[in-house]
Amino acid sequence: MSRTGTWRPVLSRSVLLRHDRVRGADLLVLPERVVVLRGAAGHIVRLCDGSHDVQGIVDELGARFPDAPVADEVPVFLGKLRGEGWLG
């Protein structure tokens, strides 16, 4: 397992990111389960395409949301998704 800083998160094969227009929310669609993403979670997950490492995701989101505590919160959030098996 790579260190968090050099890890390039990507959605696991069985996980799809979708936007639900009715709910106005981004969703992670998993086998037999749907997870509703709240707040900026959809913005974070969209950057999990395998081309950005964690620092790149933090930098991108920091530029978009300069007042948000992305450097502290994004790596923790990504680690939780990885722990669930939703990110590889």
N, C-alpha and C positions, 0 to 999 in steps of 0.2 A: 504494500500500500504506500502510495507516495505521500510526501508531506503535503499539508493543506495548501501551502503557498504555491507549489508547482503542479498541483492537481488541476486538471482541466475537466470540470464537471460536465456531464452529458446525461440526459434522461435515460433511464434504463429502458431496455427493449419493450417491456410490457407497460410503459407509462407514456401517455399522450398528454400534451398541453392543449387545451381547447378554451375558447372564450364563449361563455353562455350569455347571449344577448338579453335573454329574459331576466336573468339574475343580475346582469351587469357585472359579472365576475369571471375571473379566470379559474379554470378547473384542471386538476390533474385527474385523468381518467385512467384507472387501474382495473385489472381484472376484478369484477364483482364489487367495485368500490369507486366512489368519486370523492375527491377532496377539493373543497372550495378554498381558493387562495384569497386571502384578505390583504388589504393595504397594498404595499409595493411588492408583495411576493411574486406576482405575475411578471413584473419587470425583471426581477432577479432570475426567475426560472427561464425566461426567454433568452437570457444570456448564457445559459447552460447548454451550449451547442458543441462543446468539445474544442472550440477554437480559442476560448478565453480561459486563462488560469484564474484562480481565486483573486489574485491581486488585480488582474485586468478587469474582472467584474466589479470589484470595489472601486477602481479608478473610473470606470464608465458610469457607474451609478452616482459616485461622488460628483462628477461633472454635471449630471442631470439634476441631482438633488443636493445642492451644496450645503444645505443646513441640516441634512439628515445624518445620523450617526452610522453611516454605512460601514466604516472601517471596523467598528466593534460588532455590529449586528449581522452583517451579511455572512462572514465566515461561520458564525454560530448557526445561522439558519441553514446554510448549505450543509454543514456537518449533521444537522438533524435530519435533513432529507436523505443524506447519504446513509445515515444510520437506519432509516426506514427501508432502505434498499431502492429508493426511487431515483437516485443518482448514482452513476458509475464513474 
